[in-house]
Amino acid sequence: MFKVYGHLSSGNCYKIYLALHQLQLPFQWISTDAVKNETRSEAFLAMNPNGKIPLLEIAAGQYLPESNAILHYLAEDSALLPADRYQHAQVLQWLFFEQYSHEPYIATSRYVKLFLNNPPERESDMARWSAPGYRALDVMEAHLHNHAFFVGDQYTIADIALFAYTHVAHEGGFDLARYPALNQWLHRVRQQNAFVAMNW
């Protein structure tokens, strides 16, 4: 049975929680709160020297950090990861997009507003993150005008990765009302088999 160290307030952790449910894989969830510095303990750093969640324990002494690497590992040989070489690469393309062009602005804005209570000293950061965050949402909206999902018009881990922080982007101050195709996609994701909400 897999063990997952994470906290469901984190979109990166929620990705793994959702994928495990939808893949119907047995797992033990070990609540680990980075905000409370639980990822900086000596025991946790021995498992992941980078001190971040989520962390997947595959077997005793075998650990895999980084949310999208974990998604890729879990989805291997499943319907959530296409076998076609080009479509497989497209899934990776969107996973990289999520971590490089989406998460640094949308997730960090949410963190400042929701967990740091939007302190005045972070106003300049929030202003700086707004434009690139909306650019990422614009890219998604344009793609979703012509596609039901992100790769091959089928639900994959690319959708899981992008759903995690997009569906709570409003908590970081982003207005999703201007994105009709994206909102329809959010609804389609919620209709997938074994979907579980981000309850924490």
mmCIF file of the C-alpha atoms, coordinates in Angstrom:
data_MODEL
# 
_entry.id   MODEL 
# 
loop_
_atom_site.group_PDB 
_atom_site.id 
_atom_site.type_symbol 
_atom_site.label_atom_id 
_atom_site.label_alt_id 
_atom_site.label_comp_id 
_atom_site.label_asym_id 
_atom_site.label_entity_id 
_atom_site.label_seq_id 
_atom_site.pdbx_PDB_ins_code 
_atom_site.Cartn_x 
_atom_site.Cartn_y 
_atom_site.Cartn_z 
_atom_site.occupancy 
_atom_site.B_iso_or_equiv 
_atom_site.pdbx_formal_charge 
_atom_site.auth_seq_id 
_atom_site.auth_comp_id 
_atom_site.auth_asym_id 
_atom_site.auth_atom_id 
_atom_site.pdbx_PDB_model_num 
ATOM 1   C CA . MET A 1 1   ? 0.000   0.000  0.000   1.00 0.00 ? 1   MET A CA 1 
ATOM 2   C CA . PHE A 1 2   ? 1.256   3.470  -0.884  1.00 0.00 ? 2   PHE A CA 1 
ATOM 3   C CA . LYS A 1 3   ? 1.800   6.054  1.830   1.00 0.00 ? 3   LYS A CA 1 
ATOM 4   C CA . VAL A 1 4   ? 1.304   9.704  0.995   1.00 0.00 ? 4   VAL A CA 1 
ATOM 5   C CA . TYR A 1 5   ? 2.598   12.551 3.130   1.00 0.00 ? 5   TYR A CA 1 
ATOM 6   C CA . GLY A 1 6   ? 0.573   15.653 2.367   1.00 0.00 ? 6   GLY A CA 1 
ATOM 7   C CA . HIS A 1 7   ? -2.101  18.125 3.339   1.00 0.00 ? 7   HIS A CA 1 
ATOM 8   C CA . LEU A 1 8   ? -5.322  18.669 1.414   1.00 0.00 ? 8   LEU A CA 1 
ATOM 9   C CA . SER A 1 9   ? -5.121  22.448 1.718   1.00 0.00 ? 9   SER A CA 1 
ATOM 10  C CA . SER A 1 10  ? -2.393  22.149 -0.924  1.00 0.00 ? 10  SER A CA 1 
ATOM 11  C CA . GLY A 1 11  ? -3.420  21.764 -4.546  1.00 0.00 ? 11  GLY A CA 1 
ATOM 12  C CA . ASN A 1 12  ? -0.241  19.830 -5.228  1.00 0.00 ? 12  ASN A CA 1 
ATOM 13  C CA . CYS A 1 13  ? -1.241  17.306 -2.574  1.00 0.00 ? 13  CYS A CA 1 
ATOM 14  C CA . TYR A 1 14  ? -4.862  17.236 -3.674  1.00 0.00 ? 14  TYR A CA 1 
ATOM 15  C CA . LYS A 1 15  ? -3.732  16.154 -7.157  1.00 0.00 ? 15  LYS A CA 1 
ATOM 16  C CA . ILE A 1 16  ? -2.335  12.958 -5.681  1.00 0.00 ? 16  ILE A CA 1 
ATOM 17  C CA . TYR A 1 17  ? -5.369  12.356 -3.474  1.00 0.00 ? 17  TYR A CA 1 
ATOM 18  C CA . LEU A 1 18  ? -7.715  12.700 -6.458  1.00 0.00 ? 18  LEU A CA 1 
ATOM 19  C CA . ALA A 1 19  ? -5.603  10.503 -8.743  1.00 0.00 ? 19  ALA A CA 1 
ATOM 20  C CA . LEU A 1 20  ? -5.329  7.735  -6.157  1.00 0.00 ? 20  LEU A CA 1 
ATOM 21  C CA . HIS A 1 21  ? -9.109  7.687  -5.746  1.00 0.00 ? 21  HIS A CA 1 
ATOM 22  C CA . GLN A 1 22  ? -9.748  7.679  -9.470  1.00 0.00 ? 22  GLN A CA 1 
ATOM 23  C CA . LEU A 1 23  ? -7.166  4.976  -10.089 1.00 0.00 ? 23  LEU A CA 1 
ATOM 24  C CA . GLN A 1 24  ? -8.655  2.993  -7.192  1.00 0.00 ? 24  GLN A CA 1 
ATOM 25  C CA . LEU A 1 25  ? -5.246  2.422  -5.639  1.00 0.00 ? 25  LEU A CA 1 
ATOM 26  C CA . PRO A 1 26  ? -4.997  1.588  -1.927  1.00 0.00 ? 26  PRO A CA 1 
ATOM 27  C CA . PHE A 1 27  ? -3.142  4.204  0.076   1.00 0.00 ? 27  PHE A CA 1 
ATOM 28  C CA . GLN A 1 28  ? -2.571  5.598  3.534   1.00 0.00 ? 28  GLN A CA 1 
ATOM 29  C CA . TRP A 1 29  ? -2.758  9.379  3.849   1.00 0.00 ? 29  TRP A CA 1 
ATOM 30  C CA . ILE A 1 30  ? -0.399  10.815 6.460   1.00 0.00 ? 30  ILE A CA 1 
ATOM 31  C CA . SER A 1 31  ? -1.428  14.400 7.169   1.00 0.00 ? 31  SER A CA 1 
ATOM 32  C CA . THR A 1 32  ? 1.664   16.594 7.051   1.00 0.00 ? 32  THR A CA 1 
ATOM 33  C CA . ASP A 1 33  ? 1.306   20.365 7.324   1.00 0.00 ? 33  ASP A CA 1 
ATOM 34  C CA . ALA A 1 34  ? 4.065   22.465 5.785   1.00 0.00 ? 34  ALA A CA 1 
ATOM 35  C CA . VAL A 1 35  ? 2.573   25.645 7.272   1.00 0.00 ? 35  VAL A CA 1 
ATOM 36  C CA . LYS A 1 36  ? 3.282   24.161 10.717  1.00 0.00 ? 36  LYS A CA 1 
ATOM 37  C CA . ASN A 1 37  ? 6.846   23.245 9.615   1.00 0.00 ? 37  ASN A CA 1 
ATOM 38  C CA . GLU A 1 38  ? 6.098   19.529 9.837   1.00 0.00 ? 38  GLU A CA 1 
ATOM 39  C CA . THR A 1 39  ? 8.093   19.048 6.629   1.00 0.00 ? 39  THR A CA 1 
ATOM 40  C CA . ARG A 1 40  ? 11.215  20.439 8.300   1.00 0.00 ? 40  ARG A CA 1 
ATOM 41  C CA . SER A 1 41  ? 11.544  17.730 10.932  1.00 0.00 ? 41  SER A CA 1 
ATOM 42  C CA . GLU A 1 42  ? 14.614  15.526 10.876  1.00 0.00 ? 42  GLU A CA 1 
ATOM 43  C CA . ALA A 1 43  ? 12.454  12.485 10.126  1.00 0.00 ? 43  ALA A CA 1 
ATOM 44  C CA . PHE A 1 44  ? 10.742  14.110 7.154   1.00 0.00 ? 44  PHE A CA 1 
ATOM 45  C CA . LEU A 1 45  ? 13.955  15.569 5.722   1.00 0.00 ? 45  LEU A CA 1 
ATOM 46  C CA . ALA A 1 46  ? 15.453  12.079 5.801   1.00 0.00 ? 46  ALA A CA 1 
ATOM 47  C CA . MET A 1 47  ? 12.692  11.054 3.383   1.00 0.00 ? 47  MET A CA 1 
ATOM 48  C CA . ASN A 1 48  ? 12.727  14.220 1.270   1.00 0.00 ? 48  ASN A CA 1 
ATOM 49  C CA . PRO A 1 49  ? 15.717  16.536 1.764   1.00 0.00 ? 49  PRO A CA 1 
ATOM 50  C CA . ASN A 1 50  ? 13.827  19.266 -0.116  1.00 0.00 ? 50  ASN A CA 1 
ATOM 51  C CA . GLY A 1 51  ? 11.350  19.379 2.769   1.00 0.00 ? 51  GLY A CA 1 
ATOM 52  C CA . LYS A 1 52  ? 8.210   19.615 0.675   1.00 0.00 ? 52  LYS A CA 1 
ATOM 53  C CA . ILE A 1 53  ? 4.920   17.800 0.221   1.00 0.00 ? 53  ILE A CA 1 
ATOM 54  C CA . PRO A 1 54  ? 3.454   15.775 -1.348  1.00 0.00 ? 54  PRO A CA 1 
ATOM 55  C CA . LEU A 1 55  ? 5.734   12.820 -0.878  1.00 0.00 ? 55  LEU A CA 1 
ATOM 56  C CA . LEU A 1 56  ? 4.912   9.315  -2.039  1.00 0.00 ? 56  LEU A CA 1 
ATOM 57  C CA . GLU A 1 57  ? 6.346   6.346  -0.145  1.00 0.00 ? 57  GLU A CA 1 
ATOM 58  C CA . ILE A 1 58  ? 6.332   3.499  -2.655  1.00 0.00 ? 58  ILE A CA 1 
ATOM 59  C CA . ALA A 1 59  ? 7.983   0.961  -0.377  1.00 0.00 ? 59  ALA A CA 1 
ATOM 60  C CA . ALA A 1 60  ? 10.097  1.066  2.744   1.00 0.00 ? 60  ALA A CA 1 
ATOM 61  C CA . GLY A 1 61  ? 12.962  3.443  2.012   1.00 0.00 ? 61  GLY A CA 1 
ATOM 62  C CA . GLN A 1 62  ? 11.688  4.293  -1.506  1.00 0.00 ? 62  GLN A CA 1 
ATOM 63  C CA . TYR A 1 63  ? 10.298  7.823  -1.807  1.00 0.00 ? 63  TYR A CA 1 
ATOM 64  C CA . LEU A 1 64  ? 9.146   9.999  -4.688  1.00 0.00 ? 64  LEU A CA 1 
ATOM 65  C CA . PRO A 1 65  ? 8.613   13.755 -4.250  1.00 0.00 ? 65  PRO A CA 1 
ATOM 66  C CA . GLU A 1 66  ? 7.208   16.352 -6.692  1.00 0.00 ? 66  GLU A CA 1 
ATOM 67  C CA . SER A 1 67  ? 3.490   16.209 -7.386  1.00 0.00 ? 67  SER A CA 1 
ATOM 68  C CA . ASN A 1 68  ? 3.585   15.801 -11.149 1.00 0.00 ? 68  ASN A CA 1 
ATOM 69  C CA . ALA A 1 69  ? 6.294   13.136 -11.007 1.00 0.00 ? 69  ALA A CA 1 
ATOM 70  C CA . ILE A 1 70  ? 4.071   11.272 -8.547  1.00 0.00 ? 70  ILE A CA 1 
ATOM 71  C CA . LEU A 1 71  ? 1.066   11.648 -10.879 1.00 0.00 ? 71  LEU A CA 1 
ATOM 72  C CA . HIS A 1 72  ? 3.095   10.265 -13.763 1.00 0.00 ? 72  HIS A CA 1 
ATOM 73  C CA . TYR A 1 73  ? 4.301   7.318  -11.694 1.00 0.00 ? 73  TYR A CA 1 
ATOM 74  C CA . LEU A 1 74  ? 0.831   6.431  -10.422 1.00 0.00 ? 74  LEU A CA 1 
ATOM 75  C CA . ALA A 1 75  ? -0.857  6.728  -13.825 1.00 0.00 ? 75  ALA A CA 1 
ATOM 76  C CA . GLU A 1 76  ? 1.581   4.514  -15.745 1.00 0.00 ? 76  GLU A CA 1 
ATOM 77  C CA . ASP A 1 77  ? -0.314  1.830  -17.726 1.00 0.00 ? 77  ASP A CA 1 
ATOM 78  C CA . SER A 1 78  ? -3.677  3.398  -16.906 1.00 0.00 ? 78  SER A CA 1 
ATOM 79  C CA . ALA A 1 79  ? -6.279  5.312  -18.908 1.00 0.00 ? 79  ALA A CA 1 
ATOM 80  C CA . LEU A 1 80  ? -5.063  8.515  -17.224 1.00 0.00 ? 80  LEU A CA 1 
ATOM 81  C CA . LEU A 1 81  ? -1.781  8.418  -19.183 1.00 0.00 ? 81  LEU A CA 1 
ATOM 82  C CA . PRO A 1 82  ? -2.008  7.796  -22.954 1.00 0.00 ? 82  PRO A CA 1 
ATOM 83  C CA . ALA A 1 83  ? 0.165   5.072  -24.425 1.00 0.00 ? 83  ALA A CA 1 
ATOM 84  C CA . ASP A 1 84  ? 0.507   6.984  -27.708 1.00 0.00 ? 84  ASP A CA 1 
ATOM 85  C CA . ARG A 1 85  ? 3.975   8.542  -27.716 1.00 0.00 ? 85  ARG A CA 1 
ATOM 86  C CA . TYR A 1 86  ? 2.880   12.000 -28.897 1.00 0.00 ? 86  TYR A CA 1 
ATOM 87  C CA . GLN A 1 87  ? -0.096  12.203 -26.559 1.00 0.00 ? 87  GLN A CA 1 
ATOM 88  C CA . HIS A 1 88  ? 2.102   11.018 -23.692 1.00 0.00 ? 88  HIS A CA 1 
ATOM 89  C CA . ALA A 1 89  ? 4.480   13.882 -24.464 1.00 0.00 ? 89  ALA A CA 1 
ATOM 90  C CA . GLN A 1 90  ? 1.535   16.293 -24.590 1.00 0.00 ? 90  GLN A CA 1 
ATOM 91  C CA . VAL A 1 91  ? 0.559   15.226 -21.085 1.00 0.00 ? 91  VAL A CA 1 
ATOM 92  C CA . LEU A 1 92  ? 4.102   16.071 -19.970 1.00 0.00 ? 92  LEU A CA 1 
ATOM 93  C CA . GLN A 1 93  ? 3.860   19.376 -21.821 1.00 0.00 ? 93  GLN A CA 1 
ATOM 94  C CA . TRP A 1 94  ? 0.825   20.390 -19.763 1.00 0.00 ? 94  TRP A CA 1 
ATOM 95  C CA . LEU A 1 95  ? 2.397   19.117 -16.529 1.00 0.00 ? 95  LEU A CA 1 
ATOM 96  C CA . PHE A 1 96  ? 5.417   21.341 -17.186 1.00 0.00 ? 96  PHE A CA 1 
ATOM 97  C CA . PHE A 1 97  ? 3.125   24.247 -18.113 1.00 0.00 ? 97  PHE A CA 1 
ATOM 98  C CA . GLU A 1 98  ? 1.250   23.799 -14.838 1.00 0.00 ? 98  GLU A CA 1 
ATOM 99  C CA . GLN A 1 99  ? 4.404   23.950 -12.738 1.00 0.00 ? 99  GLN A CA 1 
ATOM 100 C CA . TYR A 1 100 ? 6.194   26.698 -14.672 1.00 0.00 ? 100 TYR A CA 1 
ATOM 101 C CA . SER A 1 101 ? 3.478   29.009 -16.055 1.00 0.00 ? 101 SER A CA 1 
ATOM 102 C CA . HIS A 1 102 ? 0.453   28.388 -13.820 1.00 0.00 ? 102 HIS A CA 1 
ATOM 103 C CA . GLU A 1 103 ? 1.245   27.252 -10.273 1.00 0.00 ? 103 GLU A CA 1 
ATOM 104 C CA . PRO A 1 104 ? 3.911   29.905 -9.468  1.00 0.00 ? 104 PRO A CA 1 
ATOM 105 C CA . TYR A 1 105 ? 1.329   32.681 -9.878  1.00 0.00 ? 105 TYR A CA 1 
ATOM 106 C CA . ILE A 1 106 ? -2.074  31.182 -9.128  1.00 0.00 ? 106 ILE A CA 1 
ATOM 107 C CA . ALA A 1 107 ? -1.077  28.918 -6.254  1.00 0.00 ? 107 ALA A CA 1 
ATOM 108 C CA . THR A 1 108 ? 1.235   31.456 -4.657  1.00 0.00 ? 108 THR A CA 1 
ATOM 109 C CA . SER A 1 109 ? -1.438  34.177 -4.825  1.00 0.00 ? 109 SER A CA 1 
ATOM 110 C CA . ARG A 1 110 ? -3.858  31.790 -3.103  1.00 0.00 ? 110 ARG A CA 1 
ATOM 111 C CA . TYR A 1 111 ? -1.256  31.015 -0.434  1.00 0.00 ? 111 TYR A CA 1 
ATOM 112 C CA . VAL A 1 112 ? -0.688  34.705 0.349   1.00 0.00 ? 112 VAL A CA 1 
ATOM 113 C CA . LYS A 1 113 ? -4.410  35.506 0.554   1.00 0.00 ? 113 LYS A CA 1 
ATOM 114 C CA . LEU A 1 114 ? -5.636  32.343 2.255   1.00 0.00 ? 114 LEU A CA 1 
ATOM 115 C CA . PHE A 1 115 ? -2.801  31.362 4.565   1.00 0.00 ? 115 PHE A CA 1 
ATOM 116 C CA . LEU A 1 116 ? -0.880  34.607 5.143   1.00 0.00 ? 116 LEU A CA 1 
ATOM 117 C CA . ASN A 1 117 ? -4.013  36.791 5.318   1.00 0.00 ? 117 ASN A CA 1 
ATOM 118 C CA . ASN A 1 118 ? -2.815  39.020 2.495   1.00 0.00 ? 118 ASN A CA 1 
ATOM 119 C CA . PRO A 1 119 ? -0.247  41.112 4.417   1.00 0.00 ? 119 PRO A CA 1 
ATOM 120 C CA . PRO A 1 120 ? 0.481   44.604 3.015   1.00 0.00 ? 120 PRO A CA 1 
ATOM 121 C CA . GLU A 1 121 ? 4.143   43.771 2.419   1.00 0.00 ? 121 GLU A CA 1 
ATOM 122 C CA . ARG A 1 122 ? 3.090   41.174 -0.168  1.00 0.00 ? 122 ARG A CA 1 
ATOM 123 C CA . GLU A 1 123 ? 0.964   43.573 -2.242  1.00 0.00 ? 123 GLU A CA 1 
ATOM 124 C CA . SER A 1 124 ? 3.738   44.096 -4.784  1.00 0.00 ? 124 SER A CA 1 
ATOM 125 C CA . ASP A 1 125 ? 4.107   40.330 -5.192  1.00 0.00 ? 125 ASP A CA 1 
ATOM 126 C CA . MET A 1 126 ? 0.382   39.900 -5.723  1.00 0.00 ? 126 MET A CA 1 
ATOM 127 C CA . ALA A 1 127 ? 0.348   42.666 -8.329  1.00 0.00 ? 127 ALA A CA 1 
ATOM 128 C CA . ARG A 1 128 ? 3.319   41.124 -10.124 1.00 0.00 ? 128 ARG A CA 1 
ATOM 129 C CA . TRP A 1 129 ? 1.725   37.647 -10.209 1.00 0.00 ? 129 TRP A CA 1 
ATOM 130 C CA . SER A 1 130 ? -1.628  38.794 -11.580 1.00 0.00 ? 130 SER A CA 1 
ATOM 131 C CA . ALA A 1 131 ? -0.728  39.249 -15.249 1.00 0.00 ? 131 ALA A CA 1 
ATOM 132 C CA . PRO A 1 132 ? 1.181   35.952 -15.707 1.00 0.00 ? 132 PRO A CA 1 
ATOM 133 C CA . GLY A 1 133 ? -1.550  34.129 -13.783 1.00 0.00 ? 133 GLY A CA 1 
ATOM 134 C CA . TYR A 1 134 ? -4.200  35.450 -16.139 1.00 0.00 ? 134 TYR A CA 1 
ATOM 135 C CA . ARG A 1 135 ? -1.964  34.617 -19.121 1.00 0.00 ? 135 ARG A CA 1 
ATOM 136 C CA . ALA A 1 136 ? -1.928  30.989 -17.990 1.00 0.00 ? 136 ALA A CA 1 
ATOM 137 C CA . LEU A 1 137 ? -5.714  30.993 -17.674 1.00 0.00 ? 137 LEU A CA 1 
ATOM 138 C CA . ASP A 1 138 ? -5.959  32.583 -21.134 1.00 0.00 ? 138 ASP A CA 1 
ATOM 139 C CA . VAL A 1 139 ? -3.870  29.762 -22.614 1.00 0.00 ? 139 VAL A CA 1 
ATOM 140 C CA . MET A 1 140 ? -6.137  27.193 -20.988 1.00 0.00 ? 140 MET A CA 1 
ATOM 141 C CA . GLU A 1 141 ? -9.293  28.972 -22.159 1.00 0.00 ? 141 GLU A CA 1 
ATOM 142 C CA . ALA A 1 142 ? -8.056  29.107 -25.753 1.00 0.00 ? 142 ALA A CA 1 
ATOM 143 C CA . HIS A 1 143 ? -7.237  25.396 -25.739 1.00 0.00 ? 143 HIS A CA 1 
ATOM 144 C CA . LEU A 1 144 ? -10.520 24.411 -24.124 1.00 0.00 ? 144 LEU A CA 1 
ATOM 145 C CA . HIS A 1 145 ? -12.569 26.277 -26.727 1.00 0.00 ? 145 HIS A CA 1 
ATOM 146 C CA . ASN A 1 146 ? -11.783 23.406 -29.073 1.00 0.00 ? 146 ASN A CA 1 
ATOM 147 C CA . HIS A 1 147 ? -11.119 20.492 -26.714 1.00 0.00 ? 147 HIS A CA 1 
ATOM 148 C CA . ALA A 1 148 ? -13.099 18.762 -23.986 1.00 0.00 ? 148 ALA A CA 1 
ATOM 149 C CA . PHE A 1 149 ? -9.906  17.947 -22.083 1.00 0.00 ? 149 PHE A CA 1 
ATOM 150 C CA . PHE A 1 150 ? -6.241  18.833 -22.435 1.00 0.00 ? 150 PHE A CA 1 
ATOM 151 C CA . VAL A 1 151 ? -4.895  15.814 -24.314 1.00 0.00 ? 151 VAL A CA 1 
ATOM 152 C CA . GLY A 1 152 ? -6.628  13.682 -26.911 1.00 0.00 ? 152 GLY A CA 1 
ATOM 153 C CA . ASP A 1 153 ? -10.054 14.829 -25.717 1.00 0.00 ? 153 ASP A CA 1 
ATOM 154 C CA . GLN A 1 154 ? -9.839  12.338 -22.873 1.00 0.00 ? 154 GLN A CA 1 
ATOM 155 C CA . TYR A 1 155 ? -9.423  12.871 -19.164 1.00 0.00 ? 155 TYR A CA 1 
ATOM 156 C CA . THR A 1 156 ? -5.781  12.442 -18.111 1.00 0.00 ? 156 THR A CA 1 
ATOM 157 C CA . ILE A 1 157 ? -3.414  13.454 -15.341 1.00 0.00 ? 157 ILE A CA 1 
ATOM 158 C CA . ALA A 1 158 ? -2.920  16.711 -17.283 1.00 0.00 ? 158 ALA A CA 1 
ATOM 159 C CA . ASP A 1 159 ? -6.478  17.600 -16.308 1.00 0.00 ? 159 ASP A CA 1 
ATOM 160 C CA . ILE A 1 160 ? -5.924  16.526 -12.711 1.00 0.00 ? 160 ILE A CA 1 
ATOM 161 C CA . ALA A 1 161 ? -2.778  18.658 -12.440 1.00 0.00 ? 161 ALA A CA 1 
ATOM 162 C CA . LEU A 1 162 ? -4.430  21.748 -13.897 1.00 0.00 ? 162 LEU A CA 1 
ATOM 163 C CA . PHE A 1 163 ? -7.710  21.320 -12.041 1.00 0.00 ? 163 PHE A CA 1 
ATOM 164 C CA . ALA A 1 164 ? -6.054  21.319 -8.621  1.00 0.00 ? 164 ALA A CA 1 
ATOM 165 C CA . TYR A 1 165 ? -5.227  25.010 -8.422  1.00 0.00 ? 165 TYR A CA 1 
ATOM 166 C CA . THR A 1 166 ? -7.489  26.328 -11.191 1.00 0.00 ? 166 THR A CA 1 
ATOM 167 C CA . HIS A 1 167 ? -10.724 25.432 -9.427  1.00 0.00 ? 167 HIS A CA 1 
ATOM 168 C CA . VAL A 1 168 ? -9.609  27.439 -6.383  1.00 0.00 ? 168 VAL A CA 1 
ATOM 169 C CA . ALA A 1 169 ? -7.982  30.287 -8.333  1.00 0.00 ? 169 ALA A CA 1 
ATOM 170 C CA . HIS A 1 170 ? -10.646 32.675 -7.012  1.00 0.00 ? 170 HIS A CA 1 
ATOM 171 C CA . GLU A 1 171 ? -9.152  32.159 -3.550  1.00 0.00 ? 171 GLU A CA 1 
ATOM 172 C CA . GLY A 1 172 ? -6.057  33.907 -4.904  1.00 0.00 ? 172 GLY A CA 1 
ATOM 173 C CA . GLY A 1 173 ? -8.051  36.766 -6.389  1.00 0.00 ? 173 GLY A CA 1 
ATOM 174 C CA . PHE A 1 174 ? -8.421  35.491 -9.956  1.00 0.00 ? 174 PHE A CA 1 
ATOM 175 C CA . ASP A 1 175 ? -11.789 36.046 -11.636 1.00 0.00 ? 175 ASP A CA 1 
ATOM 176 C CA . LEU A 1 176 ? -12.869 32.843 -13.408 1.00 0.00 ? 176 LEU A CA 1 
ATOM 177 C CA . ALA A 1 177 ? -16.209 34.275 -14.581 1.00 0.00 ? 177 ALA A CA 1 
ATOM 178 C CA . ARG A 1 178 ? -14.529 35.530 -17.749 1.00 0.00 ? 178 ARG A CA 1 
ATOM 179 C CA . TYR A 1 179 ? -13.575 31.981 -18.831 1.00 0.00 ? 179 TYR A CA 1 
ATOM 180 C CA . PRO A 1 180 ? -16.644 30.071 -20.089 1.00 0.00 ? 180 PRO A CA 1 
ATOM 181 C CA . ALA A 1 181 ? -14.777 27.180 -21.715 1.00 0.00 ? 181 ALA A CA 1 
ATOM 182 C CA . LEU A 1 182 ? -12.602 26.735 -18.661 1.00 0.00 ? 182 LEU A CA 1 
ATOM 183 C CA . ASN A 1 183 ? -15.648 26.667 -16.386 1.00 0.00 ? 183 ASN A CA 1 
ATOM 184 C CA . GLN A 1 184 ? -17.299 24.029 -18.562 1.00 0.00 ? 184 GLN A CA 1 
ATOM 185 C CA . TRP A 1 185 ? -14.114 21.973 -18.280 1.00 0.00 ? 185 TRP A CA 1 
ATOM 186 C CA . LEU A 1 186 ? -14.134 22.349 -14.486 1.00 0.00 ? 186 LEU A CA 1 
ATOM 187 C CA . HIS A 1 187 ? -17.657 20.931 -14.522 1.00 0.00 ? 187 HIS A CA 1 
ATOM 188 C CA . ARG A 1 188 ? -16.576 17.999 -16.727 1.00 0.00 ? 188 ARG A CA 1 
ATOM 189 C CA . VAL A 1 189 ? -13.730 17.169 -14.356 1.00 0.00 ? 189 VAL A CA 1 
ATOM 190 C CA . ARG A 1 190 ? -16.133 17.106 -11.420 1.00 0.00 ? 190 ARG A CA 1 
ATOM 191 C CA . GLN A 1 191 ? -18.306 14.618 -13.334 1.00 0.00 ? 191 GLN A CA 1 
ATOM 192 C CA . GLN A 1 192 ? -15.520 12.059 -13.735 1.00 0.00 ? 192 GLN A CA 1 
ATOM 193 C CA . ASN A 1 193 ? -15.772 8.688  -12.025 1.00 0.00 ? 193 ASN A CA 1 
ATOM 194 C CA . ALA A 1 194 ? -14.589 8.576  -8.407  1.00 0.00 ? 194 ALA A CA 1 
ATOM 195 C CA . PHE A 1 195 ? -14.117 12.336 -8.249  1.00 0.00 ? 195 PHE A CA 1 
ATOM 196 C CA . VAL A 1 196 ? -13.453 13.636 -4.736  1.00 0.00 ? 196 VAL A CA 1 
ATOM 197 C CA . ALA A 1 197 ? -13.542 17.270 -3.728  1.00 0.00 ? 197 ALA A CA 1 
ATOM 198 C CA . MET A 1 198 ? -10.731 19.220 -2.080  1.00 0.00 ? 198 MET A CA 1 
ATOM 199 C CA . ASN A 1 199 ? -12.125 19.017 1.448   1.00 0.00 ? 199 ASN A CA 1 
ATOM 200 C CA . TRP A 1 200 ? -9.765  20.037 4.259   1.00 0.00 ? 200 TRP A CA 1 
# 
